[in-house]
Amino acid sequence: MDGSNKLDLHGVRHYEVDTMVENFILMNQDKLPLTIICGNSQPMINLARTVIDRIDCEEVCMDVYGVISIRRI
């Protein structure tokens, strides 16, 4: 996390993704839209989407493969 509305998951281990994504969304929900950069790893995208779905974010898109945008929580 870089203190902004972007979270880059490059170099993050799969077991760390759940906590990192959840904390990032909940701690930065006032900075919408949020961007989560997963890269080209489908497993990383799936892990991030699992958290996003669990939090029940309302408006989520992936206009660019590997970059998830959360526009409304």
N, C-alpha and C positions, 0 to 999 in steps of 0.2 A: 504494500500500500504506500502511496506517495502523498497522502494527505489531501488528495483531490477527489474528483468524482470518477477516477479510473483505478482499476485493479488489474495488474498484469500478473498472470499466473505462470509465466515462463520461469522455469527453474523450481517451481513449487512441487513438492511431492504429493502424490494422489491422496494420501491419508491426511494431509493438511488442508485440502481444498474445502471440505465441509465447513470447518470452523472459520476459515478465512473469508469465504464468500458470505456466510451468514453474518459475521461481525461487520464486514464491509457494507452490506446492504442496510442493516439495522442502524449502524452508526452514521451513515451518510444519506439517509432517506430524505433529508432536507436539501440535498444537493442534486436533485434529479435534473437531467437524466444521468444515470450511472452506466459506466461501461466496464465490462469484464472481458479482458483479453485472454482467451484460452489457447490461441494458436491453432494449429492444424490437427491437434490430437482429439479424435472423437471421444475417447474415454474421459478426457479432461472436460470437454463440452458437456458430456452426459452427467458428470459429477456436479458441475456448476448448475446445470438445469434442474437436477434433483433438489438442490437447495432452494433455487428460485421457485420451483413448484411448491415445495413445502411451506415457504413463507407466503405463498399465494399472491405473488406479484400480479397486478392486473394487466399491464401492457409491457410485453417483452418481445423483442425482435432480434433477428440476426441478419441484418442487411448484408454484411460481409462475413463470409465463413470464418468462424473462430472468434468473432467479436460479438458479444451479447450486449444489447442495450436494454436497460430497464427504464421505461419512461413514466410508469405510474405504479405505485405500490398499493 
